[in-house]
Amino acid sequence: MSTSRTRFRIAVLVAAVLIVGGLLVSAVIGPNSYGWFAYQPVPADGPVPVMLFPEQLLALGVTLTGALLLSLLIGIRIGRRYSGEPTRGG
């Protein structure tokens, strides 16, 4: 096995770990629940505001970083595979 393939597989594994880890951290934190902000509750269900903790934002950033890294690696791999070959229909 060549070193470039080994490095590629390690990089893909790191990207996958970042994606899964970020999603797990985000899922473990869970939703926030707060009390009423008005004097009297409305009779129907009102909109629930989305409030994120800093840990959730960090987990989202880690997940997006892993997804970007994975897409970059796949793009590089596809580019190397097809470099120098003529395109179909052109």
C-alpha positions as CSV (number, residue, x, y, z in Angstrom):
1,M,0.0,0.0,0.0
2,S,1.4,3.4,-1.0
3,T,1.8,6.2,1.5
4,S,-0.5,8.5,-0.5
5,R,-3.3,5.9,-0.2
6,T,-2.6,5.5,3.5
7,R,-2.6,9.3,4.1
8,F,-5.9,9.6,2.1
9,R,-7.5,6.9,4.2
10,I,-6.3,8.4,7.4
11,A,-7.7,11.8,6.3
12,V,-11.0,10.3,5.4
13,L,-11.2,8.6,8.8
14,V,-10.4,11.9,10.6
15,A,-13.1,13.7,8.6
16,A,-15.6,10.9,9.5
17,V,-14.7,11.1,13.1
18,L,-15.1,14.9,13.1
19,I,-18.6,14.6,11.5
20,V,-19.8,11.8,13.8
21,G,-18.3,13.4,16.9
22,G,-19.8,16.7,16.2
23,L,-23.2,15.2,15.6
24,L,-23.0,13.1,18.8
25,V,-22.0,16.1,20.9
26,S,-24.8,18.2,19.5
27,A,-27.3,15.4,20.1
28,V,-26.1,14.8,23.7
29,I,-26.6,18.4,24.7
30,G,-30.2,18.3,23.7
31,P,-32.8,21.1,23.4
32,N,-33.2,24.0,25.8
33,S,-36.3,24.6,27.7
34,Y,-37.1,27.9,29.3
35,G,-40.1,29.3,31.2
36,W,-42.6,31.8,30.1
37,F,-41.4,35.2,29.1
38,A,-44.9,36.8,29.3
39,Y,-47.3,37.3,32.2
40,Q,-50.0,35.0,30.8
41,P,-49.5,32.1,28.4
42,V,-51.2,32.1,25.1
43,P,-54.0,29.5,24.6
44,A,-52.3,27.9,21.6
45,D,-48.8,26.7,21.1
46,G,-46.5,29.5,20.3
47,P,-43.3,29.5,18.4
48,V,-40.4,28.1,20.3
49,P,-37.2,30.2,20.0
50,V,-34.1,28.4,18.9
51,M,-31.3,29.1,21.5
52,L,-28.0,27.4,21.1
53,F,-25.4,26.9,23.7
54,P,-21.7,27.6,22.8
55,E,-21.0,23.9,23.0
56,Q,-23.7,23.3,20.3
57,L,-22.2,25.9,18.1
58,L,-18.8,24.3,18.6
59,A,-20.2,20.9,17.7
60,L,-21.8,22.3,14.6
61,G,-18.5,23.9,13.6
62,V,-16.7,20.6,14.1
63,T,-19.3,18.8,12.0
64,L,-19.1,21.3,9.2
65,T,-15.3,21.2,9.3
66,G,-15.4,17.4,8.9
67,A,-17.9,17.6,6.1
68,L,-15.8,20.2,4.2
69,L,-12.6,18.2,4.7
70,L,-14.4,15.0,3.5
71,S,-15.7,16.8,0.4
72,L,-12.3,18.3,-0.3
73,L,-10.6,14.9,-0.1
74,I,-13.2,13.3,-2.3
75,G,-12.8,16.1,-4.9
76,I,-9.0,15.7,-4.8
77,R,-9.3,12.0,-5.3
78,I,-11.7,12.3,-8.2
79,G,-9.5,15.0,-9.7
80,R,-6.4,12.7,-9.5
81,R,-8.3,9.8,-11.0
82,Y,-9.5,11.7,-14.0
83,S,-6.5,14.0,-14.7
84,G,-5.0,13.5,-18.1
85,E,-7.9,11.5,-19.4
86,P,-10.1,13.0,-22.2
87,T,-13.6,13.8,-21.2
88,R,-16.6,12.0,-22.7
89,G,-18.3,13.8,-25.5
90,G,-15.7,16.5,-25.8
